[in-house]
Amino acid sequence: MSTVTNTTSGTSINDLMSTMNTKKTATDSVQADTDKFMTLLVTQLKNQDPLNPLDNAQVTSQLAQLQTVTGVNKLNETLETLKSSYQSSEALSATNLIGHGVLIEGNNISLTGGKSVFGVDLATAADNVKVIVSDPKNGKDVATIDLGAMEAGSTPLAWDGSSDAVDAATLADGGYTFRVEASRGGQPLTDVKGLSLDSVASVSTNSKDGVKINLAGKGAITLADIKQVL
């Protein structure tokens, strides 16, 4: 803003400074900012030096700045409203997942009644993919699942507990770990991930963290962490 020297009215420079230095509160709105700006501008016009009045270009520039600030503030308010609406819609949609099984990044397999579900995620297609299952109790590999060639993407898989060991055709129920090995053109791929099965227990949301999916096993994750819904 331009500097104004008051020489013709009873209004002191302190009055002008008081107008400029109003205390801001957390509830300031776009309209409140506009009102304060206009009050300051009117105060300047009332107390300008008649021999050195405000330049029209300066006033026009200040009004243009006011319009810019007002527009930005309104845009911010609109974005906040849209964000809140999107989170509400996302939370409502996420509640449909409650009770469903989901595949998320992980390397655990739970074998129950000779049945288990897990998955693999490939960023690119592979000529040869295999899954090696290990017993976490002793760290030994106990089963190899040859999947052959696979396209890129997330793929759910079932395992019946069959084992490579001669003396154990089927492994006992319990928890196992696995790793995925993939290659293309004889070269190993590094963009492969294992997917573990979990179930959605509940959904929660707040303004800070947004929508969270609460899993029975892993705990809170985001919707983006879910690779596939079963």
C-alpha positions in Angstrom: 0.0 0.0 0.0 1.2 3.6 -0.6 2.3 5.8 2.3 -0.2 8.5 3.2 0.7 11.6 5.2 -2.2 13.2 7.0 -2.0 17.0 7.1 -5.6 18.2 6.6 -7.9 16.3 8.9 -8.2 15.5 12.6 -7.4 11.9 12.1 -4.0 10.9 13.4 -1.6 8.5 11.8 -2.2 6.2 14.8 -5.8 5.8 13.6 -4.5 4.6 10.3 -2.0 2.2 11.9 -4.7 0.8 14.1 -6.8 0.0 11.0 -3.9 -1.7 9.4 -2.9 -3.7 12.4 -6.2 -5.4 13.3 -5.7 -8.7 15.0 -6.4 -11.8 12.9 -8.5 -14.6 14.4 -8.8 -18.2 13.3 -12.4 -17.4 12.0 -11.4 -14.7 9.5 -13.3 -15.2 6.3 -13.0 -14.0 2.8 -15.6 -11.3 3.5 -13.8 -10.2 6.6 -10.5 -9.8 4.7 -12.3 -7.8 2.0 -14.0 -5.6 4.6 -10.6 -4.8 6.3 -9.0 -4.1 2.9 -11.8 -1.7 1.9 -11.7 0.0 5.3 -8.0 0.6 5.0 -8.4 1.9 1.4 -11.2 4.3 2.4 -9.1 5.5 5.4 -6.3 6.3 3.0 -8.6 8.2 0.7 -10.1 10.2 3.5 -6.7 11.2 4.9 -4.7 11.7 1.8 -2.8 14.9 1.2 -4.8 17.1 -1.2 -1.5 18.4 -2.7 -0.3 14.8 -3.3 -3.3 12.6 -3.7 -3.3 8.8 -4.3 -2.4 7.9 -7.9 -5.3 6.3 -9.8 -3.0 3.6 -10.9 -2.1 2.8 -7.3 -5.7 2.5 -6.3 -6.5 0.3 -9.4 -3.5 -1.9 -8.5 -4.6 -2.3 -4.9 -8.1 -3.3 -6.0 -6.7 -5.8 -8.4 -4.6 -7.3 -5.6 -7.8 -7.5 -3.5 -9.5 -9.4 -6.2 -6.6 -11.8 -6.5 -6.4 -12.5 -2.8 -10.2 -12.9 -2.6 -10.2 -15.3 -5.5 -7.4 -17.4 -4.0 -9.2 -17.5 -0.6 -12.5 -18.6 -2.2 -10.6 -21.3 -4.2 -9.1 -22.6 -1.0 -12.5 -22.7 0.7 -13.9 -24.5 -2.3 -11.1 -27.1 -2.2 -11.6 -27.7 1.5 -15.3 -28.3 0.9 -14.5 -30.7 -2.0 -12.0 -32.5 0.1 -14.5 -33.0 2.9 -17.1 -34.2 0.5 -14.7 -36.6 -1.2 -13.6 -38.1 2.2 -17.2 -38.7 3.2 -17.9 -40.4 -0.1 -14.7 -42.4 0.1 -15.6 -43.5 3.7 -19.1 -44.6 2.7 -17.7 -46.6 -0.2 -15.0 -48.2 2.0 -17.6 -49.6 4.4 -18.6 -52.0 1.6 -15.3 -53.7 2.2 -16.0 -54.7 5.8 -15.9 -58.5 6.1 -14.2 -59.0 2.8 -10.8 -60.5 2.3 -8.1 -58.3 0.7 -4.6 -58.8 -0.6 -2.0 -56.4 0.6 1.8 -56.3 0.3 3.3 -59.0 2.6 5.0 -62.4 2.7 2.9 -64.4 5.1 0.7 -67.4 4.3 -1.8 -68.9 6.8 -2.5 -72.6 6.1 -5.8 -73.7 7.6 -7.5 -77.0 6.8 -5.1 -77.6 4.0 -6.2 -74.3 2.3 -4.6 -70.9 2.0 -4.8 -67.8 -0.2 -2.0 -65.4 -1.1 -0.9 -63.5 -4.2 1.9 -62.1 -6.3 2.2 -58.6 -7.8 4.2 -58.1 -11.0 5.0 -54.6 -12.3 6.0 -56.1 -15.6 5.3 -59.4 -17.4 7.6 -62.3 -16.6 8.6 -65.5 -18.5 9.0 -67.5 -15.4 7.6 -67.0 -11.9 7.8 -69.3 -8.9 6.9 -69.0 -5.2 9.1 -70.5 -2.5 7.4 -71.2 0.8 9.5 -71.4 4.0 8.9 -72.6 7.5 9.7 -69.6 9.8 10.4 -72.1 12.7 13.6 -73.3 11.1 14.0 -71.0 8.0 14.0 -74.0 5.6 12.2 -73.9 2.2 9.4 -76.5 2.3 7.5 -75.9 -0.9 8.0 -74.5 -4.4 5.1 -73.4 -6.6 5.9 -73.0 -10.3 3.6 -70.5 -11.9 5.3 -70.3 -15.3 4.8 -67.1 -17.4 2.6 -64.3 -16.0 1.3 -61.0 -17.2 1.8 -57.8 -15.2 -0.6 -57.1 -12.4 -1.9 -58.6 -9.1 -2.9 -62.3 -9.1 -4.5 -64.2 -6.2 -3.3 -67.8 -5.7 -4.4 -70.8 -3.7 -2.1 -73.3 -2.0 -3.1 -76.6 -0.6 -0.1 -77.1 1.7 1.7 -79.5 -0.7 5.4 -79.9 0.1 8.6 -80.7 -1.7 9.7 -82.9 1.2 9.5 -86.6 0.5 8.4 -87.5 4.0 5.6 -84.8 4.1 3.2 -84.7 1.2 1.1 -82.1 2.9 2.4 -79.6 5.5 0.7 -79.0 8.8 -1.6 -76.1 9.4 0.0 -72.9 10.6 1.9 -69.8 9.5 4.5 -69.8 6.7 6.4 -67.2 4.8 7.1 -67.0 1.1 9.2 -65.1 -1.5 8.5 -64.6 -5.2 11.2 -65.1 -7.8 10.6 -63.9 -11.4 12.7 -63.6 -14.5 12.3 -62.4 -18.1 14.8 -63.3 -20.9 16.9 -65.1 -18.3 17.3 -61.9 -16.2 15.8 -61.7 -12.7 13.1 -59.1 -12.1 13.2 -56.9 -9.0 9.8 -55.4 -9.4 7.9 -58.4 -7.9 6.1 -58.4 -4.6 4.3 -61.0 -2.5 0.7 -60.4 -1.4 -0.8 -61.6 1.9 -4.4 -62.2 2.7 -6.1 -60.2 5.4 -9.7 -59.2 6.2 -11.3 -55.8 6.7 -12.6 -55.3 10.2 -13.8 -51.7 10.1 -13.3 -48.3 8.5 -12.4 -45.0 10.2 -11.9 -41.4 9.1 -10.7 -38.1 10.4 -9.6 -34.8 8.9 -5.9 -35.4 9.5 -5.4 -39.0 8.1 -8.4 -39.3 5.9 -10.0 -42.7 5.4 -8.3 -45.7 7.0 -9.1 -49.4 6.5 -8.6 -51.4 9.7 -7.5 -54.9 9.0 -7.9 -57.8 11.4 -4.2 -58.7 11.1 -2.1 -55.8 10.0 -4.1 -52.9 11.4 -4.7 -49.5 9.7 -3.9 -49.1 6.0 -5.1 -46.8 3.2 -7.3 -47.8 0.3 -4.2 -47.4 -2.0 -2.5 -50.3 0.0 -5.1 -52.8 -1.1 -4.0 -54.6 -4.3 -7.1 -56.8 -4.7 -10.5 -57.4 -3.0 -11.6 -61.0 -2.8 
